[in-house]
């Protein structure tokens, strides 16, 4: 019922059948066919603008398909509840409206194109603030619910599933509804790349250079905002799936500030027995649970892959204990540290032997004389060394970890949990992630935890999220184990993130 500016034009106009209208022909700059090395900045700039016009035309066509062939038709044919239609196509009509106007402005500018033409102002006007920026952010925030609604409706309503299949089959590009719904998520990063390409071929004294820099700043800010919203939505969805595995007996598990760090299959020493457990480390809490299949699912042992899966509807968790990360300490005796160091040294020496034998094996292949026995002996030695490495990595003593959980009540003695990992390597990786998680809890950002948790007194998450948008920090993703393969080898890491409002010509050029 909200009134839209007249400039946006009609959106749902079309025949009763909802079939396609012919689109106006794209603007053709007639890019020169001369070699790239001979092209001027203006030649290259025209190529980039042509790419923008072509891709925008295609994107607007996809949005039009979503609105006319899916949204409008479903509102009329009652295949599913109208409220579910609104859920699946949340913000799509708004995004379609705005991009129709954006595309029109681009074409009008291209119709009168000359070497001093400006495009940055159109991006700024459309994306820096207002309806479109809000619509994209809301779309990302709602994307997981949208996917759930589509999946549920498709499974429960055969007529709806048949309708989707028919529309996809009759469309020109044969894209499914899911293919079309993911396009708004992918579009903003594409604009960032296009604006960067325009800046590469836009001299500092060009009238479009300043507007393009401002547009890039605004677009990067929107992309970063969308990325954070998408990550939070994905994180919450993952937590919901874990909560379902617990049958809802872990209250408060799903929270905006909470993130899953890792899951590990371990054994816990309980008295004289060893029990199989699933260890779930989150950014503020550690859960230990047993795992079994739900009633009615297939029988048999649970594979490691199934247990480590991000979600499995057939799994059922039973919570054994939980502890806040800040209350946990890793206990390692000097004897354990010495044994660990000794094993690492032995593994390192065995790996050197393995490399040497591998080189000898390659040289054996060039021998002319019979060398079958030598070749077999080398392979036997390689197998024995590999077995020795795995034996040391799998030593129970090296894979055992003792956790101490402090109690808030000073009169209650701290609890200890003895865990045995699949290997010493997995144990080492878990300790690394645990330490990093605890450090993040202890490192404040403007007085707040670096995980931007809710304030303990007010419960406010919004203010903390706002702080993060003003002071964005690099986000930890995951560890990548690396093994040194030759002397002098170096591994370099880089972070491509650029903070909004801090763009430089060097950063743009990169």
C-alpha positions in Angstrom: 0.0 0.0 0.0 3.0 2.3 0.1 3.1 5.0 -2.6 6.2 5.0 -4.8 7.8 8.0 -6.5 6.3 8.6 -10.0 9.8 8.4 -11.5 10.0 4.6 -10.8 7.2 4.0 -13.3 4.9 1.0 -13.4 6.1 -2.4 -12.2 3.5 -5.0 -12.6 2.1 -4.0 -16.0 1.5 -6.9 -18.3 -1.0 -9.2 -20.0 -3.2 -11.4 -17.9 -1.1 -14.3 -18.9 2.0 -12.6 -17.5 4.2 -13.3 -20.6 7.2 -11.4 -21.6 7.4 -8.0 -23.4 10.1 -7.3 -25.8 13.0 -5.4 -24.2 14.5 -2.2 -25.8 17.8 -2.9 -27.7 21.0 -2.5 -25.7 23.2 0.6 -26.3 26.1 -0.4 -28.5 29.3 1.7 -28.2 30.9 -0.1 -31.1 34.0 -0.9 -29.1 37.1 -0.7 -31.3 38.6 -3.9 -32.7 42.2 -2.8 -32.5 44.7 -4.7 -30.2 44.2 -4.1 -26.4 47.7 -2.6 -26.2 46.7 0.2 -28.6 43.4 1.1 -26.9 43.1 4.4 -25.1 41.6 4.8 -21.6 38.4 6.0 -23.3 38.2 2.9 -25.4 38.6 0.7 -22.4 36.1 2.8 -20.4 33.5 2.3 -23.2 34.1 -1.5 -22.9 33.4 -1.4 -19.2 30.3 0.8 -19.6 29.0 -1.6 -22.3 29.5 -4.5 -19.9 27.6 -2.6 -17.2 24.7 -1.9 -19.6 24.5 -5.5 -20.8 24.7 -7.1 -17.4 22.2 -4.6 -15.9 19.7 -5.3 -18.8 20.0 -9.0 -18.1 19.6 -8.5 -14.3 16.5 -6.3 -14.7 15.1 -8.9 -17.0 15.6 -11.6 -14.3 13.9 -9.3 -11.7 11.1 -8.7 -14.1 10.7 -12.5 -14.5 10.6 -12.9 -10.7 7.8 -10.3 -10.3 5.7 -11.0 -13.4 6.0 -14.7 -14.0 6.3 -15.9 -10.4 5.2 -13.3 -7.8 2.1 -11.9 -9.7 1.0 -15.3 -10.9 1.2 -16.9 -7.5 -0.8 -14.1 -6.0 -3.6 -15.0 -8.4 -3.5 -18.8 -8.7 -3.6 -19.7 -5.0 -1.1 -22.6 -5.3 0.2 -21.5 -1.9 -0.9 -19.2 0.9 -0.5 -15.4 -0.1 1.5 -14.9 3.1 4.0 -17.5 2.0 4.2 -15.8 -1.4 5.2 -12.6 0.4 7.7 -14.5 2.5 9.4 -16.1 -0.6 9.5 -12.8 -2.6 10.3 -10.5 0.3 11.6 -7.1 -1.1 11.8 -8.5 -4.7 9.2 -6.0 -6.1 11.0 -3.1 -4.4 14.4 -4.1 -5.8 12.8 -4.6 -9.2 11.2 -1.1 -9.1 14.4 0.6 -8.1 16.6 -1.2 -10.7 14.1 -0.4 -13.5 14.7 3.2 -12.7 18.5 2.7 -12.3 18.7 1.0 -15.7 16.7 3.7 -17.3 19.1 6.4 -15.9 22.1 4.4 -17.2 20.6 4.1 -20.7 19.7 7.8 -20.8 23.3 8.7 -19.9 24.7 6.3 -22.5 22.4 7.7 -25.2 24.3 11.1 -24.8 27.7 9.6 -24.1 30.9 11.5 -24.7 34.4 11.4 -23.3 33.6 13.5 -20.3 30.4 11.7 -19.3 29.9 10.9 -15.6 28.4 7.7 -14.2 29.4 7.8 -10.5 26.6 10.2 -9.6 24.0 7.7 -10.8 25.4 5.0 -8.5 25.6 7.4 -5.6 22.0 8.5 -6.1 20.7 4.9 -6.2 22.8 3.1 -3.7 24.4 5.5 -1.1 21.2 5.7 1.0 17.4 5.3 0.8 15.1 2.6 -0.5 17.5 0.4 -2.6 20.2 0.1 0.1 17.6 -0.7 2.7 15.9 -3.3 0.4 19.1 -5.2 -0.3 20.1 -5.3 3.4 16.6 -6.5 4.3 16.7 -9.1 1.5 20.0 -10.6 2.8 18.7 -10.6 6.4 15.6 -12.5 5.2 17.3 -14.8 2.7 17.5 -17.9 4.9 13.8 -17.7 5.8 13.1 -17.3 2.1 14.9 -20.5 1.3 13.2 -22.3 4.1 9.8 -21.1 2.9 10.5 -22.1 -0.7 11.8 -25.6 0.4 8.8 -26.2 2.6 6.2 -25.1 0.0 7.8 -27.2 -2.7 7.8 -30.3 -0.6 4.2 -29.9 0.7 2.4 -28.5 -2.3 2.7 -30.6 -5.5 0.8 -28.0 -7.5 3.3 -25.3 -6.5 6.2 -27.6 -7.4 4.6 -28.3 -10.8 4.1 -24.6 -11.4 7.7 -23.8 -10.7 8.9 -26.5 -13.1 6.6 -25.2 -15.8 7.6 -21.6 -15.6 11.3 -22.5 -15.6 10.8 -24.8 -18.6 9.0 -22.1 -20.6 11.5 -19.3 -19.7 14.1 -18.4 -22.2 17.2 -19.0 -20.0 15.6 -22.1 -18.2 16.7 -20.7 -14.8 14.9 -22.1 -11.7 13.3 -19.9 -9.1 16.3 -20.6 -6.7 18.7 -19.4 -9.5 16.8 -16.2 -9.8 16.5 -15.5 -6.1 20.2 -15.7 -5.6 20.9 -13.0 -8.1 20.4 -10.0 -5.8 22.9 -11.5 -3.4 25.5 -11.7 -6.2 24.8 -8.3 -7.8 26.3 -5.8 -5.4 29.9 -7.4 -5.5 29.6 -7.2 -9.3 29.1 -3.4 -9.1 32.2 -3.0 -6.9 34.3 -4.7 -9.7 32.7 -2.7 -12.4 33.4 0.6 -10.6 37.0 -0.4 -10.0 37.4 -1.2 -13.7 36.0 2.3 -14.5 38.4 3.9 -12.1 41.4 2.1 -13.8 40.6 4.0 -17.0 39.5 7.3 -15.5 42.3 9.8 -15.0 42.5 11.9 -11.8 41.4 15.1 -13.7 38.4 13.4 -15.3 35.0 14.8 -13.9 33.9 11.2 -13.1 36.9 10.3 -11.0 35.7 11.9 -7.8 32.1 10.6 -8.1 33.3 7.1 -8.9 35.5 7.1 -5.8 32.5 8.1 -3.7 30.4 5.5 -5.4 33.0 2.8 -4.7 33.1 3.9 -1.1 29.3 3.6 -0.8 29.2 0.3 -2.7 31.9 -1.2 -0.6 30.1 -0.1 2.6 26.9 -1.7 1.3 28.7 -4.9 0.3 30.4 -5.1 3.7 27.0 -4.6 5.4 25.4 -7.3 3.3 28.3 -9.7 3.9 27.9 -9.2 7.7 24.1 -9.7 7.4 24.6 -12.8 5.2 27.2 -14.3 7.6 24.9 -13.6 10.6 22.0 -15.2 8.8 24.0 -18.2 7.9 25.4 -18.5 11.4 21.9 -18.3 12.9 20.7 -20.9 10.5 23.5 -23.3 11.4 22.7 -22.7 15.1 19.0 -23.5 14.5 20.0 -26.8 12.9 22.2 -27.7 15.9 19.3 -26.7 18.2 17.0 -29.0 16.3 19.4 -31.9 16.9 19.2 -31.2 20.6 15.3 -31.3 20.3 15.2 -27.8 21.8 16.5 -28.8 25.2 19.4 -26.3 25.1 17.5 -23.0 25.6 19.0 -19.8 24.3 21.4 -21.6 21.9 20.4 -19.4 19.0 21.6 -15.8 19.6 22.7 -13.1 17.2 26.2 -12.9 18.9 26.9 -16.6 18.8 28.9 -18.4 16.1 30.0 -22.0 15.6 33.8 -22.4 15.6 34.2 -26.2 15.1 32.9 -29.6 15.9 35.1 -32.6 16.9 34.5 -36.3 17.4 36.3 -37.2 20.7 36.2 -39.7 23.5 35.6 -38.7 27.1 37.2 -40.7 30.0 34.4 -41.3 32.5 35.6 -43.3 35.4 37.2 -46.5 34.0 35.2 -46.2 30.8 35.6 -44.2 27.6 32.5 -42.7 26.0 32.2 -41.3 22.5 31.3 -37.7 22.4 30.7 -34.7 20.1 32.5 -31.5 21.1 30.9 -28.3 19.8 33.0 -25.2 20.3 31.2 -21.9 19.9 32.6 -18.4 20.3 31.4 -18.2 23.9 30.3 -21.7 25.0 31.5 -25.3 24.7 29.0 -28.1 24.5 29.7 -31.8 24.9 27.0 -34.3 23.7 26.3 -37.9 22.8 25.1 -38.6 19.3 22.6 -41.1 18.0 20.3 -41.5 15.1 16.7 -40.4 15.3 14.0 -43.1 15.6 13.1 -44.4 12.2 16.3 -43.5 10.4 18.6 -46.2 9.0 20.6 -48.3 11.4 24.3 -48.8 11.6 27.3 -46.9 13.0 27.5 -43.1 12.5 30.3 -42.2 10.1 32.8 -39.5 10.9 31.6 -37.5 7.8 28.0 -37.7 9.0 28.9 -36.6 12.5 31.0 -33.7 11.3 28.3 -32.5 8.8 27.1 -29.0 9.4 23.5 -30.4 9.6 21.9 -33.8 9.6 18.2 -34.1 10.2 18.7 -37.8 11.2 21.0 -37.0 14.1 19.9 -36.5 17.7 22.2 -34.9 20.3 21.9 -35.4 24.1 23.7 -32.7 26.1 26.1 -34.1 28.7 27.7 -30.9 29.9 28.3 -27.3 28.9 30.8 -24.6 29.9 31.5 -21.0 29.1 34.7 -20.6 27.2 35.9 -17.9 29.6 35.7 -20.5 32.5 37.7 -23.2 30.7 41.4 -23.8 31.0 43.6 -26.3 29.2 45.8 -28.3 31.5 49.1 -29.7 30.2 51.7 -31.2 32.6 55.4 -30.8 31.8 55.6 -34.5 31.1 52.8 -34.1 28.4 54.6 -31.1 26.9 57.9 -33.0 26.8 56.3 -36.0 25.2 54.5 -33.8 22.6 57.8 -32.1 21.7 59.6 -35.4 21.4 56.9 -36.9 19.1 57.0 -33.8 16.9 60.8 -34.1 16.6 60.5 -37.8 15.7 57.7 -37.1 13.2 59.9 -34.3 11.6 62.8 -36.7 11.2 60.6 -39.5 9.7 59.2 -37.0 7.3 62.7 -36.1 6.1 63.4 -39.8 5.6 60.2 -40.0 3.7 61.2 -37.2 1.3 64.6 -38.8 0.8 63.2 -42.2 0.0 60.7 -40.7 -2.4 63.5 -39.0 -4.3 65.4 -42.4 -4.4 62.3 -44.1 -5.7 62.1 -41.6 -8.6 65.7 -42.2 -9.4 65.2 -46.0 -9.4 62.8 -45.7 -12.3 65.7 -44.5 -14.5 67.8 -47.5 -13.8 68.4 -49.8 -16.8 69.5 -52.8 -14.8 66.8 -55.0 -13.1 65.8 -53.2 -9.8 62.6 -54.9 -8.8 63.9 -56.0 -5.4 65.3 -52.5 -4.7 62.1 -50.9 -5.7 60.1 -53.2 -3.4 62.5 -52.6 -0.5 62.1 -48.8 -0.9 58.3 -49.1 -1.0 58.4 -51.2 2.1 60.5 -48.7 3.9 58.1 -45.9 2.8 55.1 -47.8 4.1 56.9 -48.5 7.4 57.8 -44.8 7.8 54.2 -43.7 7.0 52.9 -46.2 9.6 55.4 -44.8 12.1 54.2 -41.3 11.5 50.6 -42.2 11.9 51.3 -44.3 15.1 53.0 -41.3 16.7 50.2 -39.0 15.6 47.6 -41.4 17.0 49.3 -42.0 20.3 46.6 -41.8 23.0 48.9 -39.9 25.3 49.5 -37.3 22.7 45.8 -37.0 21.7 44.6 -36.7 25.3 43.6 -33.3 26.6 42.4 -32.3 30.1 40.0 -29.3 30.5 39.3 -27.6 33.8 36.0 -25.7 34.2 36.0 -23.1 37.0 32.8 -22.8 39.0 31.3 -19.4 39.8 30.9 -20.7 43.4 34.3 -20.5 45.1 33.2 -23.3 47.4 32.7 -25.8 44.6 35.8 -27.5 43.2 36.6 -27.0 39.6 35.5 -29.8 37.3 37.9 -31.7 35.0 37.1 -33.4 31.7 39.6 -35.7 30.1 39.1 -35.9 26.3 40.8 -38.0 23.7 40.9 -36.7 20.2 41.2 -38.7 16.9 44.9 -37.7 16.7 47.4 -35.4 18.3 47.1 -33.2 15.2 43.4 -32.6 15.8 44.0 -31.9 19.4 46.6 -29.3 18.5 44.2 -27.6 16.0 41.4 -27.6 18.7 43.8 -25.9 21.2 44.7 -23.3 18.6 41.0 -22.5 17.9 40.1 -22.5 21.6 42.9 -20.1 22.4 42.0 -17.8 19.6 38.3 -17.9 20.7 39.2 -17.0 24.2 41.5 -14.2 23.1 38.6 -12.7 21.0 36.5 -12.7 24.2 39.2 -10.9 26.1 40.1 -8.3 23.4 37.7 -5.3 23.7 36.6 -3.1 20.7 35.7 0.3 22.1 34.9 -1.3 25.4 33.2 -4.3 23.9 34.2 -7.9 23.3 35.6 -8.4 19.8 32.9 -11.0 19.1 30.5 -7.9 19.5 28.4 -9.8 22.0 25.3 -8.5 23.5 25.9 -6.2 26.5 25.6 -8.3 29.7 23.4 -5.7 31.4 21.3 -4.2 28.7 21.3 -7.1 26.2 21.8 -4.6 23.4 23.1 -6.1 20.2 22.3 -3.3 17.8 24.7 -0.8 19.4 27.5 -3.3 19.3 26.8 -4.2 15.6 26.9 -0.4 14.9 30.3 -0.2 16.5 31.5 -3.0 14.2 30.3 -1.2 11.1 32.2 1.9 12.2 35.4 -0.1 13.1 35.4 -3.2 10.9 38.0 -5.8 11.8 39.4 -8.7 9.8 37.3 -11.9 10.5 39.0 -15.2 11.4 37.8 -17.9 9.0 39.7 -21.2 9.6 43.1 -22.8 10.0 44.9 -24.3 7.1 47.5 -26.8 8.2 50.7 -26.5 6.1 53.7 -28.8 5.9 57.1 -27.5 5.0 58.2 -29.3 1.8 61.6 -27.7 1.1 64.2 -25.5 2.6 63.5 -21.8 2.2 59.8 -22.1 1.5 57.7 -19.2 2.5 54.0 -18.8 3.0 52.5 -15.3 2.6 49.0 -14.3 3.7 47.0 -11.2 2.7 43.8 -9.6 3.7 41.8 -7.9 0.8 39.4 -6.0 3.1 39.3 -2.2 2.7 37.5 -0.2 5.5 34.7 2.0 4.2 35.8 5.6 4.1 39.5 4.8 3.9 39.9 4.2 0.2 43.1 5.4 -1.4 44.2 5.5 -5.1 46.7 2.6 -4.3 43.9 0.5 -2.8 41.6 1.2 -5.8 44.4 0.2 -8.2 45.0 -3.0 -6.3 
